[in-house]
Amino acid sequence: MVNSNWNELISKLPNPHFLQTYEWGQVKAKYGWEPLYAVWDSDGKWKVENDPNLLSTFHSPVAAALILKRTIIRNGFAARLSILYSPKGPLLDWTNESLRSRVLDDLQSFAKRQGAIFLKCDPDVVLGRGVPASAEDVEEKSGSAVTSELKRRGWGYSSDQIQFRNTVVIDINPSEDEILMRMKQKTRYNIRLAEKKGVSVRVGTLEDLGMLYKMYAETSVRDGFVIRDEDYYKTVWQLFMSNVQSPVSSPQFSNSPILELPHAEPLIAEVNTDPVAAIFVFYFAGRAYYVYGMSREAHREKMPTYLLQWEAIKRAKARGCAVYDLWGAPEVFDESDSVWGVYRFKEGLGGEVVRTLGAWDYAPSPLWYKLYSDVMPRVLDVMRARGRSKTKQSLGA
């Protein structure tokens, strides 16, 4: 069941994110995680519940966090060990030193009580904007202050970065013409080329999900990245797509209010009704996110991916979004980074690089944390190898 109260609550806090929504907690609940909902009030109270409806007494929240909990050792030990993760959380004004200190104190105490090996957080605290060492490079002193405080408290920069630390964002408040003019000339050319070559874009439906997963699997095998099984993606896509956005249903509603219900839609590029590329765009609290992208070898010369992004920008703008997040930029800004090629494509769309704090871990027990950190990379390598093999088998490769 959709919990719009939680989504409304977090939408009013700084930097609300779709990975903090009730829906994302429900996705992860199907895969071994227990979603917990924490709220801090302006009067000094805070509370954690597994049902966000029990937090209705908090009338003036100043911070909140969806915290995912996974128990990893259940039997044979005196204590049940767990790991905790707040994706893109907690949400608060990180420049408010007293509030920041209060939230971190409470989270650290909570991690200890839960028997957590670690608590991982990766809030969107901005460290800088622009490519490092470029003319556009601007550092955020407030971000440096947060980094310093985390270090003083014993948090460490995580070797396991779940989300992209850096991203590229496009300000879509200006007119469509202005947005186009901010793009690189080659990108504008490729958008026009796709239109001239007969590429069309339509909004996908639930009936397209099987086809979209197959295309995503083909992309992962071709480009060498690991994906999950089909059921996982269908769970995510179906849950977010089922949130019908009313009254917005097409780009004509240019003055629509920002809707707090998180939503996702696939955009599918076709040539002669044959799907050749697609993206999934997620919407929440005035922000759109390009999260999944996929394409086929056929008709790549017609540049369907460029037209897809332009249609996504226009649809996000029509929904009342102010920002289009292209979801990911290099950790290191040179050709050695694995996402460099994708970044160059995103760079052409005229966005700004935003560098954030990344994931930091608080480990109540350094011994357990070291053991987990030593073992898990090897386990994940095995799982990734199995995942690649499974994906190839699903394609009949």
N, C-alpha and C positions, 0 to 999 in steps of 0.2 A: 504494500500500500504506500502510495506517495505521501511523504510527510512534508507538506508545504510550509508548516510552521518553522521547521528547522531551516529550510532553504530561505525563507523570508528573513529569518534571524541573521544568518550569515551573510546574506546579500547586502545588509546594511553596515557591515564591518569593512575595514580596509582590505583591499585586494581579495575579494571573494573569488573562489575558484571552483570549477565543476568537480574537481577531485575531493572537495570537502562537502559535497552535497549528500543528502540522504540516499539518493539513487546509487552513488558510487559505493557507499557503505553496503548497500544491498547486493551489489555485484560481488563485492569481495566476500560477503557472507556466504555466498554459494561455493566459495573456493577456500574454505578453511579458516577464514578470519572472522573475528567477532567485532562488529562495529560498536564503538563506545562514543558517546557524545558529551563533550565538556563545555561548560559555560562559566564565564566569570562576570560578576555583576559589579556595578559601580559602587555598591556599598560594601565591597570587600568579600562577598560570598563567592564560592565556586562549588561546582557539583559535577559529577560524572555519572551518567546513566546509560543503560543499553537501550532505553526507549526515550527518544527526544521529547515525547509528549509529557514526560515527567519533569521537564525543565520549564514548564509554562509559567512558573512563579517568578522567573527571572524577567523583570519588566524593563530593565535598563542594562542589557549586556554590553560589555566593553571588549570582550574577547571570547573566542570559541574555537573548538577543535574537534574534528572527527579523528578519533584515534583507533587504528586497527590493531587488534591483538590476536596473536597466534600462539597457542601453547605447543611447544615443540618436544617436551619430555613429560609424559603423563604418569608413567608407572616406574617403580623401582628406585625412585629418589624421594627423599624427605620433602623436597620442595618441587612444585610444578614450575618449570622454567618457561618463560614466554619471551616473545619479541614484540615490540610496540612500534608503530609507524603512523605518523600523522602526515599524509600526503599534502604538500603545499600548505601546511598548517604549522602552528596555530595562526589564526587570523586575529590581528590586533594592530594598534598603532605602535610599531616597533621603535618609533622615536620617543615614545613616552617611557622614560627610564624607570619610573616607579611601577608602572603597569607591567613593563617587560620583566622586571625583577620578580614581581609577584607571580606572574604566569610561569616563569622558569622554575621558581621555588616549588610551586605546586606540582608541576610536571615531574620534577626530579623526585619529590616525595612519593608521587603516584607510582613512578617506575620502580622504586624500591619496594613499595607495598605489593606490587603485582609480581614480584620475583622476576623482573625483566632482565634479560641478558643485556639489552640495550633499548633505548628509545631513540628512534630516528625521526628528525624533523627537517623539512626542506621548504620553509616559507619563502614567499617571493619578496625577500628583502634585497633591494637593489644595491649592488656594490659599485656599478658604473654603467655608463652608456657609451655605445660606439665601440669599434674594434680597438683593442688595446694598442697603445703607441701610435694611433692614427690621429689625424687632425680633429676627428670627431670625439676622441676619447675624453670622457668627463667622469670623474670619480665622485661617489656619493659618500660624504663623511659619516652620515648616519649609519650606513652599512658597515663601515669600518668599526664603528663603536659597538655594533652588535657582535661582530666577529671577535673583538677584544673581550667582551663580556663572556661569550661562550667559552673562550679559551681559559679565562680566569676561573670559570666554574668547572672545568675539567671535561668539557665537551671536546670531541675531536672531529676534524673533517673526515667524512666517511670514505672508505675505499670502495664502497658499494653505492654508487649514485643511481638511484632508481629512476628519477626523472632527469631530463636535460637541465643542466645548471644554467645554461645560457639559451636565449631565444632571440627571435626577430619579431618585432611587432610593427604593425602598420596602423597609423592614425587614420581612421576612416571618417572623421568628422568633416573634412573638406569635401568639395563637390567631386563628382566622378571624374570630371576633366582634370581637376587638380591632382587627384590620386594617380591618374594615368601619367601626368606630366612628371611626377616624382619617380616613376619607374625608369629603368634604363631603356634606351632607345631599342635595343635588341628585343627586350621583353615586350614592348608595345608592338613591335613588328610581328613577333610570333603570335600574339593574341589576334592581330588582324589576319595573319596567315591562316590560323586555324579556322576562323570564320569563313574566309574565302575558299578554303579547301573542303567545306561542307561539314565541319565538325559541329555537332549540336550537343547541348547539355540539358539533361532532365533530372528531376528530383527522383531518387529511387524509392522503392517501397519495400515492405517486409518480404515480398516475393523475390526480390533481387538478392537477398542476403547470401544464399548458397552460391550464386554466381560471383558475388563480390568476394567471398572468402576464397574461392578458387583463384581469382585474379590476384588476391593478396598473397596467396601461397606461391603462385608463379613469380611474383615480384620478389619475395623473400629468397627463393632459390636462385634467381638470376642475380640479385644484388648482394647476396651473402649475409643476410641478417636472419635471426631466429625469431619465429613467431609461435604463439600458442596454438592449441587445437581449435577446431571449428566451433565447438560448443561454447568456449570462452567468449569468442568475439560475437557470436550470435546472442549470448546473454547480455553483453554490453550494448550492442546495437539495438536489440529489441526493447530493452528496458528504457533507454533514452529516447528511442523513436516513438515509444508508446505515449510519451508526454505530448499530447496534442496541444499545439500553441494556438490559442484563440485570443484575439481575432486575426492574428497574422497568418496568412496562408500563401502570400505571394509578394514579390518585390514591389507591387504597386502601393502597399501600405507604408508610405514613406514617413508618416508621422505617428507610427504606432508606438505605444508605451513599451518600455523595457519590461519584459515578462520575467518573473523570478523562477518560473518552472524550468529546470534544466532540460535541454532538448538536443537531439542530434538528427542530422539528415545526411544521407548519402547523395552526392552529386555525381552523375554518370555521364561521361563524354562518349558520344556514339558517332560512328561513320556508317551511313546507310543502315541505321538501326542496330549495328553491331557494337556492343560495348568495347571500348578500347582503353579506357582509363577511368578512375574514380577517386573521390576523396570523401572522407567523413568529416563533417564540421559539427562541432559541439557549441552550444550557446548557453550562457548563464550570466545573469546580472550585468548586462551591457557589454559583454565580451564574447567574441567568437574565437574558436580554436580549431585549427587544422591539425587533426590528430593522426589519422590514418590515410595513407596514399598508396595507390596501386595502379599498375599499368600493364599493358601487353606489348609485345614486340610489334604487332601489326599497326601500321599507320602512325608510327612514332614521328615520322617526318612531317606529319600534319600538325604537330605541336598541340595535342589535346590537353596536356597538363597545364599549359599557359592559360587556355580559355577557361579551364575548370577553376583556377585560382581567381580569375577576374570575375567569373559568375559568383563565386563564394564571397568575394569582397562586396559585390553589389547586393547580394542577399543579406549579408550581415548588416550592411548600412541600412537597408530597408527595414530591418527588424529593430532599429534604434541602437545598435551596438556602436560603441565609440572606438573599439580596438579590435583588430584582427591579429591573433597570435599565431605565428607560423610554426610554433611548437618545435623548438630545437635549433641550436647553433653549435659550432665547434667548441670543445673545451680548450683546444689550442688552435689559434687562428692561422694555420698554415696547411699546406697540402698533405701533411702527415696525418691529419685528423681524419677519422673514418667517415665523417659526415661533410667533408669539405665540398664535394661535388653538389650535394643537396643544398648546402648553404649558399653556393654561388647562384643557384637557381632562385632561392629565396631573396638573396641580396638584390637581384634584378627587379623584384617587385616593389622596391622603394621603401622598405622598412628600416627600422632602427634596431641595432643590436642592443639587447638589454642583458647585463651580466648580473646574476644573482648569487646569493649566499651558497647555494647548493645544499646537499644533505649533511647534517651533523649528527653525531651519535653521542648520547649520554649513557655511560656504562656503569651501573651501580656496583657490578662485580668485574673488575678488570681481568681476573683470571678466566671467568666464563667467557668474557668478550674475546679474549685472545684465542681461546680454544675454538670458539665459534668462527672467528675471522680466519683461522688457519684451515679449518675443515671445509667451510662452506664454498670457497672458490673452486675446490676440486669437485665437490658435489655438483655445483652449478655447471661446470665444464662438461660433466657426464650428461647432465640433463639437457644441455644445449645440443650436444652431439646427437642424443636420442631425438630431440625435437626436430633437428634438420632431417634426420633419416625418416621420421614419421611424416614430415611435410612432403618430402620427395615421394614417399610411398603413396600418399593421398592423391598425388598427381599422376601416378602410374609411371614415375621416372625410375 
